[in-house]
Amino acid sequence: MASTGFASTSCAAPRRKETANYTVSVGITGSADAKVKGTPYHATGMVPCSIGTDPKGSAQCSFGVIRSAPGHAEVHLASPGYDVTLHKDQLRVLKFAGETVTSPDPKEKVTAEKQGDNWSISVNDFYFYVIPDAVISGG
């Protein structure tokens, strides 16, 4: 963004109606959504989860998110007690695209319901996750 205008060159300059041309440029550099050092993820953390008949949200699962277009992200989830950055070969991946949540694994049945600012997700009616919108969109 640039702004162009006129400025006086000294205290007496306005009386003499002197001006000087100038341009001001403002910009932002760097990535708007930097990655967590040493990972492919834009953010990592914990989300409520549960397995089987355990009470919904009774555990915490480590996640990492890779964001793309607004409302589009891949959320990688580790099982309770595991770290998403350490157990890369044992992760569940959920793909968010607007109002749709899917799995890249065709054998997984994913159901998702948005409740307020959270997604309640079931995978194979056995694994349960609560994913906040902030994970997907940042913020």
Secondary structure, DSSP 8 states (H G I E B T S, - for coil): -EEEEEE-SSSSTTTTT--EEEEEE----S-SS---TTSS-SEEEEEEEEETTS-TT-EEEEEEEEE-STTEEEEEE--TT--TTT-GGG-EEEEEETTEEE-SSTT--EEEEEETTEEEEEETTTEEEEEEHHHHH--
